Every structure is written in C-alpha cells, then in structure tokens.
Amino acid sequence: VKGIVDEHRKKYYDARHVCWAYMLGPEREEYRSNDDGEPSGTAGRPILGQINSYGLTNVLIIVIRYFGGTLLGTSGLIKAYKEAAEDAVKNAEIVEKTVDRALTVRFEYVLLNDVMRTLKQFEEVSWEQNFKESCTMKLRIRKSEFQRLHDSLSQIYGVKIEKE
C-alpha cells in the first residue's frame, strides 16, 4: 500500500493532499486510513466508510485533492472525500471472489441418491468424484454455506466426512 501511495504522491506532486484508505483480507480484518494533513477524520475515515458501505475488501482508494481557493470546512471536506470515494467505487470494475472451504465425503453406493439429493440443495457446491469400490467426493463450497452442507451430510447415516 505504501508503495502505491508513494507512486501517487510522485505522480501528483503538486497536489495539496493524497488521502487514502484500504481494507484487506477475506474477513476484512486489516484496514487503515490516512488524512494526509487534512483535519483529523475528514478524509481517510469517509473514504473507509465508503469501502465499508459497499462491503469491499482487498481494495485501496486514493483521493487526490488540489486546493481550489475555497475553504470547505469540516463538513465540506467529509462530504467531498465521501463523494469522491463513492464515485470511484461506482465507476470501478468490481471483481467478486468467494472464499471456499473443502471437504471429502466417503460413502457406499446405496447412499449415492441421498448424497446427490442433499448436494442439489446447494447452488454453489462443486465436486470431483471417484467411484470405485465405494464413493469418494471432494466438495468445495462457499465458506458461508460450509457448516450447513456439513450438517446436512452428517444427517445421512453412513457418510464419513473429512474437513480439509
């Protein structure tokens, strides 16, 4: 992040402020904002607020501000940075990626219909299958649906589940 912000500082060397905020990680656990000389909380926090309101992660928003001769005041600065960040998000290409979990299920052929009927209840499940003497399926599903799938498969007597 620091390198990207520094690049923008060099590119826009004549700008008065280079304010930014970022959010990182699948659980959105790492975040930070910077006002770059603006009054505390008037730049970075509104940018971070837009990242939060759109539920984004793995994102950095930088707002470059030139002084135009008019003092905006605290509320004016907050509004300006919020709207600039919102405009950036609305005009960006958002790439959605999911966080998946994997599990392996093993069962006898007689349970195949029960397992398949259970899997059809989940839209976002994918699998690889290996049917030899018994059935083995490696499943991938969104992390948010993992526990529900695990619980549903656990209800089928004879299905062995291994979390990965």
C-alpha positions in Angstrom: 0.0 0.0 0.0 2.8 2.4 1.0 4.5 1.9 -2.4 1.3 2.6 -4.3 0.5 5.7 -2.3 4.1 7.0 -2.7 3.8 6.5 -6.5 0.7 8.7 -6.5 2.4 11.3 -4.4 5.2 11.5 -7.0 2.8 11.5 -10.0 0.6 14.2 -8.4 3.5 16.1 -6.8 1.6 19.4 -7.0 -1.5 18.1 -5.1 -2.1 19.5 -1.7 -3.4 16.2 -0.2 -3.1 12.5 -1.1 -5.7 10.8 1.2 -6.4 7.2 1.3 -8.0 4.1 2.9 -7.7 0.4 2.5 -9.3 -2.8 3.6 -7.6 -6.2 3.2 -8.3 -9.9 3.9 -11.2 -12.2 3.4 -12.6 -11.3 6.8 -11.8 -7.6 6.2 -9.5 -7.7 9.3 -6.8 -5.3 8.1 -7.7 -1.7 7.4 -6.3 1.8 7.7 -7.0 5.3 6.6 -4.9 8.5 6.3 -6.0 12.2 6.3 -2.6 13.4 4.9 -2.7 16.8 6.7 -6.5 17.3 6.5 -8.2 17.9 9.8 -8.4 14.6 11.7 -11.2 12.3 10.5 -12.3 14.4 7.5 -10.6 12.5 4.7 -9.5 8.9 5.4 -12.4 8.0 7.5 -15.1 9.0 4.9 -13.1 7.0 2.3 -13.0 4.0 4.6 -16.7 4.5 5.2 -17.5 4.0 1.5 -15.4 0.8 1.4 -17.4 -0.4 4.4 -20.8 0.6 3.0 -20.1 -1.3 -0.3 -18.7 -4.3 1.7 -15.4 -4.3 -0.2 -12.1 -5.9 0.7 -8.7 -6.1 -0.9 -9.1 -2.5 -2.0 -7.2 0.8 -1.8 -8.9 4.1 -2.6 -6.7 7.2 -3.0 -8.3 10.6 -3.4 -6.0 13.4 -4.7 -7.1 16.9 -3.7 -5.9 20.2 -5.1 -6.7 23.4 -3.3 -9.1 25.4 -5.4 -9.1 28.6 -3.4 -12.3 27.8 -1.3 -12.1 26.6 2.3 -14.5 23.7 2.6 -14.7 23.4 6.4 -15.0 20.1 8.2 -18.4 19.0 6.9 -17.5 20.1 3.4 -14.3 18.1 3.5 -16.1 15.0 4.8 -18.7 15.3 2.0 -16.1 15.9 -0.7 -14.0 12.8 0.3 -17.1 10.6 0.8 -18.4 11.6 -2.7 -15.1 11.1 -4.4 -14.7 7.7 -2.9 -18.3 6.7 -3.7 -17.7 7.9 -7.3 -14.6 5.8 -7.6 -16.4 2.7 -6.4 -19.4 3.2 -8.7 -17.1 3.6 -11.7 -14.7 0.8 -10.8 -14.8 -2.7 -12.1 -15.6 -4.8 -9.0 -14.2 -8.3 -9.1 -16.1 -10.7 -6.8 -14.2 -13.7 -5.5 -15.5 -16.2 -3.0 -13.8 -17.8 -0.1 -14.4 -21.6 -0.3 -13.9 -24.5 2.1 -13.3 -28.1 1.1 -14.4 -31.4 2.5 -14.2 -35.0 1.4 -17.2 -37.4 1.8 -17.0 -41.2 1.6 -20.0 -43.5 1.4 -21.3 -46.7 -0.1 -23.1 -46.7 -3.4 -26.5 -47.2 -1.8 -26.2 -43.7 -0.3 -25.5 -42.0 -3.7 -29.0 -40.8 -4.3 -29.3 -39.4 -0.7 -25.9 -37.5 -1.1 -26.8 -36.2 -4.5 -30.2 -35.0 -3.3 -28.5 -33.2 -0.5 -26.0 -31.5 -2.8 -28.7 -30.3 -5.1 -30.0 -28.1 -2.2 -26.8 -26.0 -2.5 -26.2 -23.8 -5.5 -22.5 -23.0 -5.1 -21.2 -26.5 -4.5 -18.7 -28.1 -6.9 -17.1 -31.6 -6.7 -14.8 -34.2 -8.0 -15.9 -37.7 -7.7 -14.2 -41.1 -7.6 -16.4 -44.1 -7.7 -14.6 -47.4 -7.3 -15.5 -50.0 -4.6 -17.1 -47.1 -2.7 -17.8 -43.5 -3.4 -15.5 -40.6 -2.6 -16.4 -37.0 -3.4 -14.2 -33.9 -2.9 -16.5 -30.9 -2.4 -15.9 -27.2 -2.4 -18.5 -24.7 -1.2 -18.6 -21.1 -0.1 -17.3 -20.7 3.5 -20.7 -19.1 4.5 -22.5 -22.3 3.4 -19.9 -24.8 4.6 -21.4 -25.6 8.0 -24.9 -26.0 6.6 -23.6 -28.5 4.0 -21.6 -30.3 6.6 -24.6 -30.6 8.9 -26.9 -31.8 6.1 -24.4 -34.5 5.0 -24.0 -35.5 8.6 -27.7 -36.4 8.8 -27.1 -39.2 6.3 -26.2 -42.4 8.2 -23.1 -44.0 6.8 -21.5 -40.9 5.2 -18.0 -40.2 6.5 -16.9 -36.5 6.3 -13.3 -35.2 6.4 -12.8 -31.5 6.7 -9.8 -30.1 4.8 
